[in-house]
């Protein structure tokens, strides 16, 4: 899979905090989130940044989450709504 070129501009509707490492996958949709281990509890500021990034990019990819159990996956997802 080839990496998409970095966009020249990003959607500015809901800017994510500068502390969240986001790498756009395309100019208008999709971003990789780096430096967040969703297998562990995530602090409120990071969750707020993830929420803002989701509103901005619509699709978020969290690579490198090997060992993510179904329980941990559900716990992380419940921060954004009920199942």
N, C-alpha and C positions, 0 to 999 in steps of 0.2 A: 504494500500500500504506500503510495507516495504522499508526502506531506503537502497540504495545500499551501499556496503562497500566503504570506501574511497579508491581511486586508489593509487597505490604505485608510480605512475609517471603520469605526465600530459603532454599533447601535448605542445610543446614549440615553435610552429611556430609563434604565435602572442601573447606574454604574455600580460595579462591585468594588468593595474596598481594595485599596492598593496592596494590602497584605495577602490577598488571595492570588496565587499564581495561576493565571488563566492563559491558555494558548489557543487562540482561535483556530478552528478547523476550516472555516470558509469565511467569506466576507460578511455574511449576514446571519448565519445559523451554525451553532455547534461550537463548543470549546472543550478542551481538555483541562481538567483541574489537577494541578500538581501539588504535592506536599500535604495532602489530606488523607489520613488513614481512616477510612470509614469503618474499619474493624474495631476501632477504639471509640470511646465517647468523644464527641466533638463539642467544643465550647460554643456558647451562644453567639459570640461575634463571628466565628467562622460559619456557623449555620446561617446567620443573617447574610453573610457574603455569598454563600452558596445559593441562597434563595434569590438574591439580587442578580447573581450570574445566570440563574435559570430563567428569570424573567427577561433578561437581556438576550441570552443566546438560545433559549428554547430547548437545547439538547446539551447535556453535560456528560463527559466521559471521565470516569475515574479509573485510570489504568493501574495495574500492579496491585490489585486487591486480592492476591492469592490467599486462600485460607478463609475467605469471608464466609461465615456460616449463614445458613438461612435465618437464624435468630438475629445475628448482628445486622444482616441486610434489612430485615424487617424493622429492627430498632432504629436504624438510620433513616429508613423511609418514613417512619411514623413521625419524624420531625416536620414533615411536609404535608401531612394529612393522614387520615385513618384508612385502614385497609378493610 
